[in-house]
Amino acid sequence: MWVAHLEENGFTVKATDVQDLNAVKRRMGVPGPAMSCHTALVDGYVVEGHVPASDLKRLLDERPPIAGIAVPGMPQGSPGMEGPNPQPYDVIAFDESGGFARFSSHEP
């Protein structure tokens, strides 16, 4: 459903199912605490989990010197995880040395 969210917001998505997603995450440098259910590469940035399209657009507009952004875990209410009892969640930025910072916050 996250792919549909991105497509509805103007992104072209090429999805590939893999046997060992953890190997992909390691190869792309996703830090352990940032890991979620899927990993994407968007114009040189790593995108992990159910990141909203609005944050992807901001990332591509601002082009900060980071490795990527992530929504750790699978918070209820994030794009592709809609349903009852949505919860607040943060999108975090991470760099190649494993540093973290809040990129954005989302409330239900």
C-alpha positions as CSV (number, residue, x, y, z in Angstrom):
1,M,0.0,0.0,0.0
2,W,3.0,2.3,0.5
3,V,3.8,1.9,-3.2
4,A,0.3,3.0,-4.1
5,H,0.6,6.0,-1.8
6,L,3.8,7.1,-3.6
7,E,2.2,6.5,-7.1
8,E,-0.8,8.6,-6.0
9,N,1.6,11.4,-5.2
10,G,3.4,11.5,-8.5
11,F,6.3,9.0,-7.9
12,T,7.1,6.3,-10.4
13,V,7.9,3.1,-8.5
14,K,9.8,0.0,-9.5
15,A,9.2,-2.6,-6.8
16,T,11.4,-5.7,-6.6
17,D,10.8,-8.6,-4.1
18,V,14.0,-10.1,-2.7
19,Q,14.7,-13.1,-0.7
20,D,17.0,-11.5,1.8
21,L,15.9,-7.9,2.5
22,N,18.3,-7.6,5.5
23,A,21.2,-8.0,3.1
24,V,19.8,-5.2,1.0
25,K,19.4,-3.0,4.1
26,R,23.0,-3.7,5.2
27,R,24.4,-3.0,1.7
28,M,22.5,0.3,1.6
29,G,23.7,1.3,5.1
30,V,20.4,1.3,6.9
31,P,21.2,1.5,10.6
32,G,19.6,-1.1,12.8
33,P,17.4,1.2,14.8
34,A,16.0,2.7,11.6
35,M,15.0,-0.6,10.0
36,S,11.4,-1.3,8.9
37,C,9.6,-3.4,6.5
38,H,11.0,-2.3,3.1
39,T,13.9,-0.3,1.7
40,A,14.0,2.0,-1.3
41,L,16.5,4.0,-3.2
42,V,15.2,7.4,-4.3
43,D,17.6,9.6,-6.3
44,G,20.6,8.5,-4.3
45,Y,18.9,8.6,-0.9
46,V,17.9,5.5,1.1
47,V,14.3,5.5,2.2
48,E,13.3,3.0,4.9
49,G,9.7,2.1,5.9
50,H,6.5,4.0,5.5
51,V,7.8,7.4,4.8
52,P,5.1,9.9,3.6
53,A,5.4,11.2,0.0
54,S,5.5,14.7,1.4
55,D,8.7,13.9,3.2
56,L,10.2,12.4,0.1
57,K,9.4,15.5,-1.9
58,R,11.0,17.7,0.8
59,L,14.1,15.5,0.9
60,L,14.5,15.8,-2.9
61,D,13.8,19.6,-2.8
62,E,16.2,20.3,0.1
63,R,18.9,17.7,-0.7
64,P,20.4,17.6,2.8
65,P,23.8,15.9,3.3
66,I,22.4,12.7,4.8
67,A,22.3,9.1,3.7
68,G,18.5,8.7,4.0
69,I,15.3,8.9,5.9
70,A,13.3,6.3,7.7
71,V,10.1,5.5,9.6
72,P,11.3,2.8,12.0
73,G,9.0,0.0,12.7
74,M,5.5,0.0,11.1
75,P,3.5,2.7,13.0
76,Q,-0.2,2.5,12.6
77,G,-1.4,5.5,10.6
78,S,1.7,6.0,8.5
79,P,1.2,5.7,4.7
80,G,0.3,2.1,3.8
81,M,-0.5,1.3,7.5
82,E,-3.8,3.1,7.7
83,G,-6.4,1.7,10.0
84,P,-7.8,2.1,13.5
85,N,-5.8,3.7,16.3
86,P,-3.3,5.8,14.3
87,Q,-0.3,6.9,16.4
88,P,2.1,9.8,16.1
89,Y,5.4,8.9,14.5
90,D,8.7,10.6,13.4
91,V,10.6,10.4,10.2
92,I,14.2,10.3,11.1
93,A,17.2,11.3,9.0
94,F,20.4,9.2,9.2
95,D,23.9,9.7,8.0
96,E,26.6,7.3,6.9
97,S,28.2,7.2,10.3
98,G,24.9,6.1,11.9
99,G,23.9,9.5,13.4
100,F,20.2,10.3,13.7
101,A,18.1,13.5,13.7
102,R,14.3,14.1,13.5
103,F,13.4,15.0,9.9
104,S,9.7,15.5,10.6
105,S,6.9,14.5,13.0
106,H,3.4,13.3,12.1
107,E,0.2,13.3,14.3
108,P,-2.9,11.3,13.6
